[in-house]
Structure formats: structure tokens, C-alpha cells
Amino acid sequence: MPSRNIRIIGDDLLRKKSRPVENFDEKLHNLLDDMAETMYASDGVGLAAPQVGILRRVVVIDVREGEGIIEMINPEILSSSGSQTDAEGCLSVPEYIGVVTRPDTLTFRAFDRNGNAFTKTATGFFARAVCHELDHLDGVLFVDKAEELQKREEA
Ligand code: NI
């Protein structure tokens, strides 16, 4: 599973709208495997396909809450409620973190890698990650929504 290069803010591709997946084939499976590898290699909690240069509605998330990786194809948020305001970062915006308000709870529908639909409810940090990654599919970055941006400390 090779990891793929992550696009960084300023790259026009990150601002484009991704298209739905139509074929749940080996090419999709390879993309998902590579995205997982890339996310873990970068110590991220989520990754959307446009971040690796693919304009398709594909997301992987692992918020390290014990559930492992969740693959989401053509995801849609069905309902959301509450709000939470906290710091957020992005592998495509390596130099900054920002404070973003997101729903506290949401229910989403998506397809798995074999084309089976599922629905899931997410709360807290998981809900934040879902919102953040779905924004990527519409060309939106957290910096567009952040109330405050702070430069990360130099490593
Ligand atoms: Ni991101």
C-alpha cells in the first residue's frame, strides 16, 4: 500500500467539488487502502480523496476511539444537532490550527467499499471529523470557517 502525496492549501484541486463514486471496483479499493496508509503515515485522523488529488466523494476517518477505520463513500449528513467549538487542524493546512464550531451530534449515510449503504451516528470529535472531511468533498477547508487561526509551534 503506497502512500500518496498530500495536496497543500494553495493547490487549486483542494477547492474543487468532488464527484460521486459510481463503480465500487478494485480501483476504489486501492484508493481506500492508499488513503488509509497515507492518513496513518501522517498521523492524521481523517483524509478525503481530494487531499490526495482524486476528485471523488471518498473519505476515511479513524478518530482513535477504538472503532478503527471508517470508510465512507458518497457520504451525506442526514441530520445534525447541538454545537461544539474547538481547535481543528488539517493535513492540507500544516502550518495552522483554528477554532471551528461544528454540530455536536450528527447522523450520516454512506456506502462501504462494496457498495452497501449504512447509516451511523457520530458525536463529539467523531462528528467534528465527519464535518471536516465532508467539507473537503465540496472544496471547503477549515480555514474558511475558523474564528481564529493560530500558527502551529515550530517542531
Ligand atoms: Ni482536512
Backbone and ligand atoms as CSV (ligand in chain L), in Angstrom:
chain,resi,resn,atom,element,x,y,z
A,1,MET,N,N,0.846,-1.194,0.000
A,1,MET,CA,C,0.000,0.000,0.000
A,1,MET,C,C,0.884,1.248,0.000
A,2,PRO,N,N,1.136,1.816,-1.150
A,2,PRO,CA,C,1.935,3.040,-1.154
A,2,PRO,C,C,1.154,4.199,-0.595
A,3,SER,N,N,1.836,5.116,0.077
A,3,SER,CA,C,1.130,6.313,0.497
A,3,SER,C,C,1.201,7.334,-0.642
A,4,ARG,N,N,0.253,8.249,-0.618
A,4,ARG,CA,C,0.156,9.226,-1.706
A,4,ARG,C,C,0.506,10.612,-1.184
A,5,ASN,N,N,0.912,11.485,-2.093
A,5,ASN,CA,C,1.261,12.857,-1.709
A,5,ASN,C,C,0.015,13.632,-1.308
A,6,ILE,N,N,0.133,14.374,-0.213
A,6,ILE,CA,C,-0.979,15.186,0.263
A,6,ILE,C,C,-0.874,16.587,-0.342
A,7,ARG,N,N,-1.988,17.019,-0.945
A,7,ARG,CA,C,-2.056,18.364,-1.515
A,7,ARG,C,C,-2.134,19.378,-0.387
A,8,ILE,N,N,-1.459,20.504,-0.566
A,8,ILE,CA,C,-1.383,21.538,0.467
A,8,ILE,C,C,-2.153,22.768,0.007
A,9,ILE,N,N,-2.733,23.476,0.968
A,9,ILE,CA,C,-3.527,24.678,0.688
A,9,ILE,C,C,-2.782,25.596,-0.292
A,10,GLY,N,N,-3.532,26.110,-1.252
A,10,GLY,CA,C,-2.937,26.857,-2.358
A,10,GLY,C,C,-3.058,26.062,-3.649
A,11,ASP,N,N,-3.183,24.735,-3.489
A,11,ASP,CA,C,-3.410,23.838,-4.629
A,11,ASP,C,C,-4.883,23.957,-5.050
A,12,ASP,N,N,-5.113,24.348,-6.306
A,12,ASP,CA,C,-6.491,24.590,-6.783
A,12,ASP,C,C,-7.387,23.372,-6.647
A,13,LEU,N,N,-6.797,22.197,-6.739
A,13,LEU,CA,C,-7.603,20.974,-6.699
A,13,LEU,C,C,-8.370,20.843,-5.382
A,14,LEU,N,N,-7.796,21.350,-4.297
A,14,LEU,CA,C,-8.457,21.279,-2.983
A,14,LEU,C,C,-9.739,22.099,-2.950
A,15,ARG,N,N,-9.916,22.997,-3.908
A,15,ARG,CA,C,-11.069,23.893,-3.935
A,15,ARG,C,C,-12.159,23.415,-4.872
A,16,LYS,N,N,-11.962,22.267,-5.488
A,16,LYS,CA,C,-12.947,21.761,-6.448
A,16,LYS,C,C,-13.944,20.834,-5.763
A,17,LYS,N,N,-15.115,20.694,-6.405
A,17,LYS,CA,C,-16.147,19.808,-5.893
A,17,LYS,C,C,-15.883,18.401,-6.418
A,18,SER,N,N,-15.945,17.430,-5.536
A,18,SER,CA,C,-15.705,16.040,-5.937
A,18,SER,C,C,-16.984,15.396,-6.462
A,19,ARG,N,N,-16.815,14.450,-7.364
A,19,ARG,CA,C,-17.955,13.734,-7.965
A,19,ARG,C,C,-18.241,12.441,-7.198
A,20,PRO,N,N,-19.496,11.986,-7.234
A,20,PRO,CA,C,-19.811,10.717,-6.575
A,20,PRO,C,C,-19.078,9.546,-7.226
A,21,VAL,N,N,-18.825,8.535,-6.413
A,21,VAL,CA,C,-18.278,7.261,-6.905
A,21,VAL,C,C,-19.413,6.485,-7.567
A,22,GLU,N,N,-19.130,5.942,-8.730
A,22,GLU,CA,C,-20.134,5.121,-9.429
A,22,GLU,C,C,-19.757,3.651,-9.442
A,23,ASN,N,N,-18.469,3.368,-9.444
A,23,ASN,CA,C,-18.004,1.974,-9.538
A,23,ASN,C,C,-17.272,1.566,-8.270
A,24,PHE,N,N,-17.813,0.559,-7.608
A,24,PHE,CA,C,-17.199,0.053,-6.371
A,24,PHE,C,C,-16.247,-1.083,-6.758
A,25,ASP,N,N,-15.154,-0.689,-7.381
A,25,ASP,CA,C,-14.266,-1.658,-8.018
A,25,ASP,C,C,-12.887,-1.669,-7.363
A,26,GLU,N,N,-11.973,-2.380,-7.989
A,26,GLU,CA,C,-10.643,-2.530,-7.429
A,26,GLU,C,C,-9.914,-1.188,-7.349
A,27,LYS,N,N,-10.197,-0.321,-8.300
A,27,LYS,CA,C,-9.564,1.000,-8.292
A,27,LYS,C,C,-9.973,1.773,-7.030
A,28,LEU,N,N,-11.250,1.663,-6.668
A,28,LEU,CA,C,-11.734,2.304,-5.439
A,28,LEU,C,C,-11.054,1.669,-4.222
A,29,HIS,N,N,-10.964,0.349,-4.219
A,29,HIS,CA,C,-10.349,-0.348,-3.076
A,29,HIS,C,C,-8.889,0.065,-2.917
A,30,ASN,N,N,-8.191,0.195,-4.036
A,30,ASN,CA,C,-6.789,0.646,-3.974
A,30,ASN,C,C,-6.695,2.060,-3.425
A,31,LEU,N,N,-7.615,2.912,-3.870
A,31,LEU,CA,C,-7.628,4.295,-3.368
A,31,LEU,C,C,-7.846,4.307,-1.856
A,32,LEU,N,N,-8.834,3.531,-1.391
A,32,LEU,CA,C,-9.126,3.474,0.043
A,32,LEU,C,C,-7.931,2.960,0.833
A,33,ASP,N,N,-7.282,1.925,0.329
A,33,ASP,CA,C,-6.109,1.365,1.019
A,33,ASP,C,C,-4.977,2.398,1.083
A,34,ASP,N,N,-4.766,3.079,-0.029
A,34,ASP,CA,C,-3.706,4.103,-0.066
A,34,ASP,C,C,-4.043,5.272,0.851
A,35,MET,N,N,-5.325,5.646,0.892
A,35,MET,CA,C,-5.727,6.759,1.761
A,35,MET,C,C,-5.512,6.395,3.233
A,36,ALA,N,N,-5.823,5.167,3.608
A,36,ALA,CA,C,-5.605,4.730,4.986
A,36,ALA,C,C,-4.116,4.787,5.326
A,37,GLU,N,N,-3.314,4.250,4.431
A,37,GLU,CA,C,-1.853,4.252,4.629
A,37,GLU,C,C,-1.336,5.684,4.790
A,38,THR,N,N,-1.822,6.559,3.930
A,38,THR,CA,C,-1.375,7.958,3.937
A,38,THR,C,C,-1.805,8.656,5.225
A,39,MET,N,N,-3.045,8.393,5.649
A,39,MET,CA,C,-3.557,9.006,6.874
A,39,MET,C,C,-2.724,8.560,8.085
A,40,TYR,N,N,-2.507,7.261,8.203
A,40,TYR,CA,C,-1.763,6.770,9.368
A,40,TYR,C,C,-0.297,7.216,9.317
A,41,ALA,N,N,0.287,7.218,8.116
A,41,ALA,CA,C,1.691,7.639,7.984
A,41,ALA,C,C,1.861,9.104,8.372
A,42,SER,N,N,0.788,9.883,8.209
A,42,SER,CA,C,0.844,11.316,8.521
A,42,SER,C,C,0.302,11.608,9.908
A,43,ASP,N,N,-0.097,10.554,10.635
A,43,ASP,CA,C,-0.658,10.689,11.972
A,43,ASP,C,C,-1.927,11.550,11.960
A,44,GLY,N,N,-2.722,11.403,10.894
A,44,GLY,CA,C,-3.986,12.140,10.788
A,44,GLY,C,C,-5.139,11.308,11.311
A,45,VAL,N,N,-6.280,11.975,11.546
A,45,VAL,CA,C,-7.484,11.265,11.998
A,45,VAL,C,C,-8.527,11.151,10.900
A,46,GLY,N,N,-8.239,11.757,9.748
A,46,GLY,CA,C,-9.160,11.673,8.625
A,46,GLY,C,C,-8.482,12.146,7.357
A,47,LEU,N,N,-9.000,11.673,6.232
A,47,LEU,CA,C,-8.451,12.088,4.942
A,47,LEU,C,C,-9.561,11.979,3.900
A,48,ALA,N,N,-9.633,12.973,3.028
A,48,ALA,CA,C,-10.608,12.970,1.946
A,48,ALA,C,C,-9.860,12.841,0.615
A,49,ALA,N,N,-10.492,12.175,-0.362
A,49,ALA,CA,C,-9.807,11.860,-1.614
A,49,ALA,C,C,-9.197,13.081,-2.309
A,50,PRO,N,N,-9.864,14.253,-2.321
A,50,PRO,CA,C,-9.211,15.386,-2.990
A,50,PRO,C,C,-7.872,15.764,-2.372
A,51,GLN,N,N,-7.672,15.432,-1.120
A,51,GLN,CA,C,-6.380,15.731,-0.487
A,51,GLN,C,C,-5.236,14.929,-1.104
A,52,VAL,N,N,-5.572,13.821,-1.769
A,52,VAL,CA,C,-4.538,13.056,-2.481
A,52,VAL,C,C,-4.746,13.176,-3.995
A,53,GLY,N,N,-5.486,14.219,-4.398
A,53,GLY,CA,C,-5.572,14.545,-5.815
A,53,GLY,C,C,-6.661,13.834,-6.591
A,54,ILE,N,N,-7.594,13.189,-5.875
A,54,ILE,CA,C,-8.667,12.445,-6.546
A,54,ILE,C,C,-9.998,13.120,-6.230
A,55,LEU,N,N,-10.677,13.634,-7.255
A,55,LEU,CA,C,-11.922,14.386,-7.028
A,55,LEU,C,C,-13.123,13.441,-7.003
A,56,ARG,N,N,-13.120,12.568,-6.021
A,56,ARG,CA,C,-14.231,11.640,-5.799
A,56,ARG,C,C,-14.682,11.730,-4.353
A,57,ARG,N,N,-15.965,11.398,-4.112
A,57,ARG,CA,C,-16.521,11.564,-2.770
A,57,ARG,C,C,-16.190,10.331,-1.903
A,58,VAL,N,N,-14.956,10.330,-1.433
A,58,VAL,CA,C,-14.408,9.219,-0.648
A,58,VAL,C,C,-13.677,9.805,0.562
A,59,VAL,N,N,-13.965,9.249,1.747
A,59,VAL,CA,C,-13.368,9.734,2.997
A,59,VAL,C,C,-12.966,8.536,3.851
A,60,VAL,N,N,-11.855,8.654,4.554
A,60,VAL,CA,C,-11.524,7.701,5.615
A,60,VAL,C,C,-11.332,8.472,6.914
A,61,ILE,N,N,-11.805,7.885,7.999
A,61,ILE,CA,C,-11.693,8.511,9.323
A,61,ILE,C,C,-11.322,7.435,10.343
A,62,ASP,N,N,-10.366,7.790,11.202
A,62,ASP,CA,C,-10.107,6.976,12.397
A,62,ASP,C,C,-9.760,7.953,13.513
A,63,VAL,N,N,-10.742,8.212,14.381
A,63,VAL,CA,C,-10.520,9.179,15.462
A,63,VAL,C,C,-9.920,8.513,16.701
A,64,ARG,N,N,-9.430,7.284,16.524
A,64,ARG,CA,C,-8.706,6.580,17.598
A,64,ARG,C,C,-9.571,6.424,18.842
A,65,GLU,N,N,-10.854,6.140,18.612
A,65,GLU,CA,C,-11.742,5.891,19.753
A,65,GLU,C,C,-12.085,4.416,19.837
A,66,GLY,N,N,-11.293,3.587,19.185
A,66,GLY,CA,C,-11.438,2.148,19.334
A,66,GLY,C,C,-12.247,1.464,18.256
A,67,GLU,N,N,-12.820,2.273,17.376
A,67,GLU,CA,C,-13.681,1.673,16.362
A,67,GLU,C,C,-12.908,1.308,15.096
A,68,GLY,N,N,-11.663,1.772,15.007
A,68,GLY,CA,C,-10.874,1.524,13.806
A,68,GLY,C,C,-11.267,2.462,12.690
A,69,ILE,N,N,-10.850,2.100,11.486
A,69,ILE,CA,C,-11.063,2.995,10.349
A,69,ILE,C,C,-12.492,2.867,9.828
A,70,ILE,N,N,-13.061,4.000,9.465
A,70,ILE,CA,C,-14.377,4.006,8.835
A,70,ILE,C,C,-14.219,4.570,7.431
A,71,GLU,N,N,-14.623,3.792,6.459
A,71,GLU,CA,C,-14.575,4.210,5.062
A,71,GLU,C,C,-15.956,4.703,4.666
A,72,MET,N,N,-16.012,5.856,4.057
A,72,MET,CA,C,-17.282,6.484,3.704
A,72,MET,C,C,-17.245,6.873,2.235
A,73,ILE,N,N,-18.118,6.255,1.452
A,73,ILE,CA,C,-18.212,6.571,0.036
A,73,ILE,C,C,-19.536,7.313,-0.193
A,74,ASN,N,N,-19.468,8.404,-0.934
A,74,ASN,CA,C,-20.654,9.244,-1.221
A,74,ASN,C,C,-21.425,9.589,0.056
A,75,PRO,N,N,-20.736,10.043,1.096
A,75,PRO,CA,C,-21.420,10.311,2.374
A,75,PRO,C,C,-22.329,11.537,2.313
A,76,GLU,N,N,-23.388,11.478,3.115
A,76,GLU,CA,C,-24.321,12.601,3.240
A,76,GLU,C,C,-24.731,12.712,4.692
A,77,ILE,N,N,-24.798,13.931,5.201
A,77,ILE,CA,C,-25.297,14.141,6.555
A,77,ILE,C,C,-26.821,14.226,6.488
A,78,LEU,N,N,-27.493,13.383,7.259
A,78,LEU,CA,C,-28.961,13.325,7.240
A,78,LEU,C,C,-29.559,14.292,8.250
A,79,SER,N,N,-28.922,14.417,9.398
A,79,SER,CA,C,-29.417,15.328,10.429
A,79,SER,C,C,-28.281,15.666,11.374
A,80,SER,N,N,-28.387,16.815,12.016
A,80,SER,CA,C,-27.371,17.192,12.992
A,80,SER,C,C,-28.009,18.049,14.062
A,81,SER,N,N,-27.354,18.078,15.231
A,81,SER,CA,C,-27.896,18.873,16.327
A,81,SER,C,C,-26.778,19.292,17.269
A,82,GLY,N,N,-27.065,20.309,18.066
A,82,GLY,CA,C,-26.107,20.784,19.052
A,82,GLY,C,C,-24.953,21.505,18.392
A,83,SER,N,N,-24.028,21.970,19.207
A,83,SER,CA,C,-22.828,22.566,18.651
A,83,SER,C,C,-21.662,22.379,19.605
A,84,GLN,N,N,-20.471,22.404,19.038
A,84,GLN,CA,C,-19.231,22.306,19.796
A,84,GLN,C,C,-18.242,23.261,19.133
A,85,THR,N,N,-17.438,23.896,19.948
A,85,THR,CA,C,-16.450,24.851,19.438
A,85,THR,C,C,-15.093,24.435,19.979
A,86,ASP,N,N,-14.177,24.122,19.043
A,86,ASP,CA,C,-12.873,23.614,19.488
A,86,ASP,C,C,-11.841,23.798,18.381
A,87,ALA,N,N,-10.595,23.513,18.723
A,87,ALA,CA,C,-9.495,23.653,17.768
A,87,ALA,C,C,-9.496,22.502,16.773
A,88,GLU,N,N,-9.087,22.819,15.567
A,88,GLU,CA,C,-9.108,21.855,14.487
A,88,GLU,C,C,-7.895,22.081,13.592
A,89,GLY,N,N,-7.404,21.003,13.016
A,89,GLY,CA,C,-6.295,21.109,12.074
A,89,GLY,C,C,-6.568,20.256,10.851
A,90,CYS,N,N,-5.627,20.259,9.908
A,90,CYS,CA,C,-5.832,19.554,8.645
A,90,CYS,C,C,-4.471,19.219,8.041
A,91,LEU,N,N,-4.334,18.017,7.510
A,91,LEU,CA,C,-3.068,17.622,6.889
A,91,LEU,C,C,-2.735,18.497,5.679
A,92,SER,N,N,-3.760,19.132,5.090
A,92,SER,CA,C,-3.535,20.005,3.932
A,92,SER,C,C,-3.236,21.447,4.329
A,93,VAL,N,N,-3.323,21.719,5.634
A,93,VAL,CA,C,-3.019,23.066,6.148
A,93,VAL,C,C,-2.036,22.891,7.301
A,94,PRO,N,N,-0.809,22.462,6.981
A,94,PRO,CA,C,0.092,22.002,8.054
A,94,PRO,C,C,0.529,23.091,9.016
A,95,GLU,N,N,0.437,24.367,8.621
A,95,GLU,CA,C,1.023,25.412,9.461
A,95,GLU,C,C,0.067,26.034,10.470
A,96,TYR,N,N,-1.224,25.696,10.363
A,96,TYR,CA,C,-2.191,26.398,11.207
A,96,TYR,C,C,-3.154,25.455,11.916
A,97,ILE,N,N,-3.639,25.902,13.060
A,97,ILE,CA,C,-4.822,25.317,13.667
A,97,ILE,C,C,-5.832,26.442,13.844
A,98,GLY,N,N,-7.096,26.088,13.935
A,98,GLY,CA,C,-8.112,27.119,14.059
A,98,GLY,C,C,-9.291,26.628,14.875
A,99,VAL,N,N,-10.028,27.566,15.446
A,99,VAL,CA,C,-11.194,27.241,16.260
A,99,VAL,C,C,-12.428,27.261,15.361
A,100,VAL,N,N,-13.124,26.118,15.310
A,100,VAL,CA,C,-14.278,25.969,14.420
A,100,VAL,C,C,-15.460,25.430,15.213
A,101,THR,N,N,-16.640,25.975,14.954
A,101,THR,CA,C,-17.867,25.470,15.564
A,101,THR,C,C,-18.513,24.461,14.616
A,102,ARG,N,N,-18.842,23.309,15.166
A,102,ARG,CA,C,-19.434,22.202,14.395
A,102,ARG,C,C,-20.619,21.640,15.173
A,103,PRO,N,N,-21.492,20.877,14.519
A,103,PRO,CA,C,-22.548,20.184,15.270
A,103,PRO,C,C,-21.937,19.212,16.278
A,104,ASP,N,N,-22.633,18.973,17.356
A,104,ASP,CA,C,-22.143,18.045,18.378
A,104,ASP,C,C,-22.528,16.608,18.052
A,105,THR,N,N,-23.642,16.438,17.379
A,105,THR,CA,C,-24.144,15.106,17.036
A,105,THR,C,C,-24.677,15.145,15.610
A,106,LEU,N,N,-24.418,14.095,14.872
A,106,LEU,CA,C,-24.995,14.020,13.529
A,106,LEU,C,C,-25.192,12.564,13.133
A,107,THR,N,N,-26.092,12.387,12.185
A,107,THR,CA,C,-26.291,11.074,11.584
A,107,THR,C,C,-25.963,11.189,10.104
A,108,PHE,N,N,-25.134,10.277,9.619
A,108,PHE,CA,C,-24.795,10.311,8.205
A,108,PHE,C,C,-25.107,8.973,7.554
A,109,ARG,N,N,-25.242,9.047,6.241
A,109,ARG,CA,C,-25.442,7.867,5.422
A,109,ARG,C,C,-24.289,7.823,4.437
A,110,ALA,N,N,-23.770,6.627,4.188
A,110,ALA,CA,C,-22.678,6.472,3.223
A,110,ALA,C,C,-22.733,5.051,2.685
A,111,PHE,N,N,-21.849,4.765,1.740
A,111,PHE,CA,C,-21.694,3.407,1.231
A,111,PHE,C,C,-20.332,2.883,1.662
A,112,ASP,N,N,-20.250,1.588,1.903
A,112,ASP,CA,C,-18.952,0.980,2.188
A,112,ASP,C,C,-18.267,0.631,0.863
A,113,ARG,N,N,-17.081,0.040,0.933
A,113,ARG,CA,C,-16.293,-0.198,-0.279
A,113,ARG,C,C,-16.940,-1.193,-1.243
A,114,ASN,N,N,-17.916,-1.936,-0.743
A,114,ASN,CA,C,-18.607,-2.889,-1.615
A,114,ASN,C,C,-19.945,-2.363,-2.130
A,115,GLY,N,N,-20.253,-1.110,-1.817
A,115,GLY,CA,C,-21.472,-0.504,-2.330
A,115,GLY,C,C,-22.687,-0.721,-1.453
A,116,ASN,N,N,-22.461,-1.169,-0.206
A,116,ASN,CA,C,-23.576,-1.348,0.738
A,116,ASN,C,C,-23.796,-0.063,1.532
A,117,ALA,N,N,-25.034,0.413,1.538
A,117,ALA,CA,C,-25.356,1.634,2.281
A,117,ALA,C,C,-25.383,1.342,3.778
A,118,PHE,N,N,-24.946,2.328,4.573
A,118,PHE,CA,C,-25.074,2.218,6.023
A,118,PHE,C,C,-25.326,3.621,6.582
A,119,THR,N,N,-25.918,3.660,7.770
A,119,THR,CA,C,-26.071,4.935,8.463
A,119,THR,C,C,-25.409,4.799,9.823
A,120,LYS,N,N,-24.933,5.937,10.322
A,120,LYS,CA,C,-24.198,5.922,11.576
A,120,LYS,C,C,-24.404,7.265,12.263
A,121,THR,N,N,-24.424,7.223,13.589
A,121,THR,CA,C,-24.500,8.457,14.361
A,121,THR,C,C,-23.129,8.741,14.956
A,122,ALA,N,N,-22.718,9.990,14.868
A,122,ALA,CA,C,-21.406,10.397,15.375
A,122,ALA,C,C,-21.610,11.524,16.372
A,123,THR,N,N,-20.797,11.515,17.436
A,123,THR,CA,C,-20.851,12.602,18.417
A,123,THR,C,C,-19.434,13.111,18.669
A,124,GLY,N,N,-19.359,14.298,19.265
A,124,GLY,CA,C,-18.084,14.829,19.718
A,124,GLY,C,C,-17.053,14.930,18.607
A,125,PHE,N,N,-15.851,14.453,18.906
A,125,PHE,CA,C,-14.736,14.593,17.967
A,125,PHE,C,C,-14.997,13.849,16.654
A,126,PHE,N,N,-15.674,12.714,16.750
A,126,PHE,CA,C,-16.006,11.954,15.534
A,126,PHE,C,C,-16.927,12.793,14.638
A,127,ALA,N,N,-17.924,13.455,15.229
A,127,ALA,CA,C,-18.832,14.306,14.449
A,127,ALA,C,C,-18.064,15.453,13.805
A,128,ARG,N,N,-17.134,16.026,14.553
A,128,ARG,CA,C,-16.284,17.106,14.018
A,128,ARG,C,C,-15.500,16.612,12.810
A,129,ALA,N,N,-14.916,15.413,12.940
A,129,ALA,CA,C,-14.108,14.866,11.840
A,129,ALA,C,C,-14.969,14.610,10.599
A,130,VAL,N,N,-16.174,14.103,10.796
A,130,VAL,CA,C,-17.071,13.854,9.657
A,130,VAL,C,C,-17.356,15.168,8.924
A,131,CYS,N,N,-17.702,16.208,9.673
A,131,CYS,CA,C,-17.988,17.515,9.052
A,131,CYS,C,C,-16.768,18.046,8.302
A,132,HIS,N,N,-15.623,17.950,8.934
A,132,HIS,CA,C,-14.384,18.456,8.333
A,132,HIS,C,C,-14.086,17.732,7.010
A,133,GLU,N,N,-14.189,16.394,7.043
A,133,GLU,CA,C,-13.847,15.624,5.830
A,133,GLU,C,C,-14.889,15.816,4.731
A,134,LEU,N,N,-16.162,15.900,5.098
A,134,LEU,CA,C,-17.187,16.125,4.069
A,134,LEU,C,C,-17.027,17.507,3.422
A,135,ASP,N,N,-16.604,18.484,4.198
A,135,ASP,CA,C,-16.321,19.806,3.610
A,135,ASP,C,C,-15.289,19.698,2.486
A,136,HIS,N,N,-14.265,18.870,2.696
A,136,HIS,CA,C,-13.232,18.701,1.658
A,136,HIS,C,C,-13.851,18.282,0.320
A,137,LEU,N,N,-14.926,17.506,0.372
A,137,LEU,CA,C,-15.538,16.999,-0.866
A,137,LEU,C,C,-16.223,18.114,-1.649
A,138,ASP,N,N,-16.461,19.245,-0.974
A,138,ASP,CA,C,-17.059,20.405,-1.644
A,138,ASP,C,C,-16.061,21.558,-1.767
A,139,GLY,N,N,-14.792,21.254,-1.586
A,139,GLY,CA,C,-13.760,22.278,-1.773
A,139,GLY,C,C,-13.639,23.263,-0.631
A,140,VAL,N,N,-14.182,22.895,0.538
A,140,VAL,CA,C,-14.152,23.784,1.705
A,140,VAL,C,C,-13.061,23.316,2.675
A,141,LEU,N,N,-12.269,24.262,3.161
A,141,LEU,CA,C,-11.233,23.965,4.150
A,141,LEU,C,C,-11.595,24.620,5.482
A,142,PHE,N,N,-11.072,24.068,6.571
A,142,PHE,CA,C,-11.472,24.584,7.893
A,142,PHE,C,C,-11.098,26.050,8.067
A,143,VAL,N,N,-10.082,26.488,7.358
A,143,VAL,CA,C,-9.676,27.896,7.496
A,143,VAL,C,C,-10.786,28.838,7.020
A,144,ASP,N,N,-11.685,28.338,6.159
A,144,ASP,CA,C,-12.808,29.157,5.678
A,144,ASP,C,C,-13.804,29.426,6.795
A,145,LYS,N,N,-13.838,28.528,7.792
A,145,LYS,CA,C,-14.850,28.598,8.837
A,145,LYS,C,C,-14.270,28.980,10.198
A,146,ALA,N,N,-12.963,29.015,10.301
A,146,ALA,CA,C,-12.329,29.211,11.603
A,146,ALA,C,C,-12.527,30.630,12.108
A,147,GLU,N,N,-12.830,30.728,13.394
A,147,GLU,CA,C,-12.958,32.041,14.031
A,147,GLU,C,C,-11.579,32.626,14.288
A,148,GLU,N,N,-10.664,31.765,14.648
A,148,GLU,CA,C,-9.307,32.205,14.979
A,148,GLU,C,C,-8.355,31.226,14.323
A,149,LEU,N,N,-7.312,31.747,13.734
A,149,LEU,CA,C,-6.262,30.873,13.206
A,149,LEU,C,C,-4.993,31.141,13.996
A,150,GLN,N,N,-4.313,30.063,14.345
A,150,GLN,CA,C,-3.037,30.217,15.061
A,150,GLN,C,C,-1.986,29.428,14.337
A,151,LYS,N,N,-0.813,30.020,14.180
A,151,LYS,CA,C,0.301,29.316,13.581
A,151,LYS,C,C,0.742,28.229,14.564
A,152,ARG,N,N,0.978,27.040,14.042
A,152,ARG,CA,C,1.472,25.959,14.899
A,152,ARG,C,C,2.868,26.293,15.390
A,153,GLU,N,N,3.191,25.787,16.576
A,153,GLU,CA,C,4.551,25.928,17.101
A,153,GLU,C,C,5.498,25.190,16.168
A,154,GLU,N,N,6.664,25.753,15.957
A,154,GLU,CA,C,7.682,25.049,15.158
A,154,GLU,C,C,8.086,23.784,15.894
A,155,ALA,N,N,8.227,22.714,15.139
A,155,ALA,CA,C,8.594,21.425,15.751
A,155,ALA,C,C,10.065,21.446,16.130
L,1,NI,NI,NI,-8.597,18.285,6.336
